[in-house]
């Protein structure tokens, strides 16, 4: 089949690359990448997804232009291309799948609805970091993005307070960026006021990548400087426990039974 077939709508597959290494990527995602005529995404994720074959078109776009990128993908697919849109981790967790569906929801071009759309899951950062540390997400947990690019900060604080009240384990994505240097400290102060000082905290940085780093600490000892946009932060609930390991490290887990 040619790259662009005017008689048939093409496909759009939104894939999750997993946290980094190809070993943590599903075979379905690898197959979709190999079959694509066009691969779209943020440059860092395209680097993780490659290398690509010479006949494959690769289009990098700015990370903030999610809706724009989603519309572009539909345009290509409606013209017959087999498009793969890459996200890190899982595409449905703070990533492209929702942007793609939002673009479809607001589409006025009927050809977009003919596009064969599929979303292929991946291992999300919190899952990969949790596995390195043990099983901190072993009981009820929630995932929160601390970025206020797409929602007001007051809403983030409100949710953090409610999550603490519900005693859920917290998986924090987009925790601290150069553009938002102080908000993580604010979030931390809010959590510290509601959770015990000894609560286990797991920091997974560059999980699944060559620079992978796992830190297990406690809520009272956590410093904002330990955290950046390449880190996922897991804050335990009142039930989360540590087990010392013979190598000096420890396992962290949240028991499933009360
Ligand atoms: N869709 C992604 C999340 C995208 S939001 C997923 O499911 O994992 C981006 C945030 O995810 C980062 O700021 C960081 O908090 C986290 N993240 C993504 N990849 C990571 C990795 N390899 N190691 C640690 N954190 C990661």
Boltz pocket constraint, residues with backbone or C-beta under 6 A from the ligand:
constraints:
  - pocket:
      binder: B
      contacts: [[A, 19], [A, 20], [A, 87], [A, 88], [A, 89], [A, 90], [A, 91], [A, 92], [A, 93], [A, 94], [A, 95], [A, 123], [A, 124], [A, 125], [A, 126], [A, 172], [A, 173], [A, 174], [A, 175], [A, 204], [A, 205], [A, 206], [A, 207], [A, 208], [A, 209], [A, 228], [A, 229], [A, 230], [A, 231], [A, 232], [A, 233]]
      max_distance: 6.0
